[in-house]
Amino acid sequence: MMTLDELKPGQSAVITAVGGEGALRCRLLDMGLIPKTKVTVRKVAPLGDPIELHLRGYELTIRLDDAKEISVEEESL
């Protein structure tokens, strides 16, 4: 099992589970990070945090601490 923060720029994966507790989990779900959603890492900031994602037709930037709460499965080609 891998988490969203482990993906490299250009890699795509499908979200399998969203962790976190309370407000954090709700915020992640509200931003569209829900299971079975395909997400692609677009860019990583120069110091590695935050990362920019492409999902559901829009760009989303999240911190690595938040990305570690999201389990993903690498997309099979």
Protein Blocks (a to p, Z undefined) as FASTA:
>chain_A
ZZfklpcehiacddfbdgdehjlmmmmmmnopaghiacddfbdcfkopacdddeehiacd
ddfklmmmpccddddZZ
